[in-house]
Amino acid sequence: MEARKVTSVELDHNGHVKRLVNDHGEWPPQACSDVIADLENGICSYFVAWAGDSLPVQTHHDSGHVRLVARVSPYGVDQLLQLPRAETTPPLDRPQTPRRYGHLGD
């Protein structure tokens, strides 16, 4: 399975992670719903470099919402939110499909 390094994030107007980005162009920016689908289907994994190691990006289910987090412990700081902010990327050019995670804003 491919492991993708996340170097920055794009946030929505509420401060929630909207897209994961690799600033080196190793893969195109990914909407959260696509990342969740990748993780749930075992297509690829995502990680954040942290303290000389790799911290996996995981899904977190909270009150019917699913979001992405990268934490050392369940109550630790979300390292995704500590990453640099990516410049706003253009809309994704993909076919419209039913949205499983509409609350993610993509």
C-alpha positions as CSV (number, residue, x, y, z in Angstrom):
1,M,0.0,0.0,0.0
2,E,1.3,3.5,-0.9
3,A,2.1,5.8,2.1
4,R,1.6,9.5,1.3
5,K,3.4,12.2,3.3
6,V,1.2,15.2,4.2
7,T,3.2,18.4,4.4
8,S,0.4,21.0,4.6
9,V,-3.3,21.3,5.0
10,E,-6.1,23.5,3.6
11,L,-8.7,24.5,6.1
12,D,-12.3,25.5,5.6
13,H,-13.8,28.7,7.1
14,N,-14.5,26.9,10.4
15,G,-10.9,25.8,10.8
16,H,-11.5,22.2,9.9
17,V,-9.2,20.3,7.6
18,K,-10.6,20.4,4.1
19,R,-7.7,18.9,2.0
20,L,-4.4,17.2,2.6
21,V,-1.5,18.4,0.5
22,N,2.0,17.3,-0.4
23,D,3.9,20.5,-1.3
24,H,6.5,18.5,-3.3
25,G,3.8,17.5,-5.8
26,E,4.3,13.8,-5.1
27,W,0.5,13.4,-5.3
28,P,-2.4,15.9,-5.9
29,P,-4.2,17.6,-3.1
30,Q,-6.8,15.2,-1.7
31,A,-10.3,16.2,-0.3
32,C,-11.0,14.7,3.1
33,S,-13.8,12.5,1.8
34,D,-11.3,11.0,-0.7
35,V,-8.7,10.4,2.0
36,I,-11.3,8.7,4.2
37,A,-12.3,6.5,1.4
38,D,-8.7,5.7,0.7
39,L,-8.1,4.8,4.4
40,E,-11.3,2.7,4.7
41,N,-10.7,0.8,1.5
42,G,-7.0,0.2,2.1
43,I,-6.0,2.0,-1.0
44,C,-3.3,4.1,0.5
45,S,-2.3,5.6,3.9
46,Y,-1.3,9.1,4.9
47,F,1.2,10.3,7.5
48,V,2.7,13.3,9.1
49,A,6.4,13.6,9.9
50,W,6.6,14.0,13.7
51,A,9.6,13.9,16.0
52,G,11.7,12.0,13.5
53,D,9.0,9.4,12.9
54,S,5.8,8.9,10.9
55,L,2.5,9.7,12.6
56,P,-0.4,8.1,10.7
57,V,-3.5,10.1,9.7
58,Q,-6.6,8.3,11.0
59,T,-10.3,8.8,10.9
60,H,-12.0,10.0,14.1
61,H,-15.8,9.4,14.5
62,D,-17.4,12.0,16.8
63,S,-21.2,12.4,17.2
64,G,-22.0,11.2,13.7
65,H,-19.2,13.2,12.1
66,V,-16.0,11.8,10.6
67,R,-12.8,13.8,10.5
68,L,-9.1,13.2,10.0
69,V,-6.6,13.4,12.8
70,A,-2.9,12.7,13.4
71,R,-2.4,12.3,17.1
72,V,0.2,10.6,19.3
73,S,-2.5,9.7,21.8
74,P,-6.3,9.9,21.8
75,Y,-6.3,13.2,23.7
76,G,-3.1,14.6,22.2
77,V,-2.7,17.6,19.9
78,D,-3.9,17.0,16.4
79,Q,-0.6,17.3,14.4
80,L,-2.6,17.9,11.2
81,L,-3.6,21.3,12.6
82,Q,0.0,22.1,13.4
83,L,1.1,21.7,9.7
84,P,1.6,24.8,7.5
85,R,-1.5,26.1,5.7
86,A,-1.6,25.3,2.0
87,E,-2.6,28.0,-0.4
88,T,-6.2,27.6,-1.6
89,T,-6.1,25.0,-4.4
90,P,-8.5,25.1,-7.3
91,P,-11.6,22.9,-7.2
92,L,-11.0,19.2,-7.8
93,D,-11.7,18.2,-11.3
94,R,-13.6,15.0,-10.7
95,P,-17.1,13.6,-11.5
96,Q,-19.8,14.4,-9.0
97,T,-20.7,11.4,-6.9
98,P,-23.1,11.1,-4.0
99,R,-21.4,12.5,-0.9
100,R,-20.9,10.2,2.0
101,Y,-19.3,12.8,4.1
102,G,-21.2,16.0,3.3
103,H,-20.2,17.7,6.5
104,L,-16.6,17.8,5.4
105,G,-17.5,20.6,2.9
106,D,-16.2,19.0,-0.3
